[in-house]
Amino acid sequence: MDKATIELLARRAGLAKALAEFPEDVAAAAKQAADVASRIEQPTEPTAEPWPPMRAGRGL
């Protein structure tokens, strides 16, 4: 992720002050988030639920 993209995302996320005071930390957090996002597997079937639907009062 390039510097301009990081700055744009940080500003849109409301992190302008953090970006101004701690640019290295914001860049490190963006790199970590991009790494994690790249490892997340997208579902092959969009209608499939990742876990059973939650129902109140069951399984307690």
C-alpha positions in Angstrom: 0.0 0.0 0.0 1.5 3.3 -1.0 1.7 6.4 1.2 -1.0 8.3 -0.6 -3.5 5.5 -0.2 -2.7 5.2 3.5 -3.2 8.9 4.0 -6.5 8.9 2.1 -7.8 5.9 4.1 -6.6 7.4 7.4 -8.3 10.7 6.7 -11.6 9.0 5.7 -11.5 6.9 8.9 -11.1 10.1 11.0 -7.5 9.5 11.9 -6.1 12.8 10.6 -4.7 13.8 14.0 -3.1 10.3 14.5 -1.7 10.5 11.0 -0.1 14.0 11.7 1.3 12.9 15.1 2.2 9.3 14.4 2.6 8.6 10.7 4.8 5.6 11.2 2.3 3.9 13.5 -0.6 4.6 11.1 1.5 3.1 8.2 2.3 0.0 10.3 -1.4 -0.4 11.2 -2.4 -0.1 7.5 0.2 -2.7 6.5 -1.0 -5.1 9.2 -4.6 -4.6 8.1 -3.8 -5.2 4.5 -1.8 -8.4 5.4 -4.8 -9.8 7.4 -7.3 -8.8 4.7 -5.2 -10.6 2.1 -5.3 -13.8 4.2 -9.1 -13.8 4.7 -10.8 -16.3 2.4 -13.9 -15.1 0.6 -16.9 -17.4 0.7 -17.4 -19.4 -2.4 -21.1 -19.4 -2.0 -22.4 -15.9 -1.2 -25.7 -17.1 0.4 -23.9 -19.5 2.8 -23.8 -18.4 6.4 -20.4 -18.6 8.2 -22.1 -20.1 11.3 -25.6 -21.2 12.1 -28.2 -18.4 12.6 -28.4 -17.2 16.2 -31.6 -17.9 18.1 -32.5 -16.4 21.4 -32.8 -19.0 24.3 -31.2 -21.9 22.5 -27.9 -23.5 23.6 -27.8 -21.8 27.0 
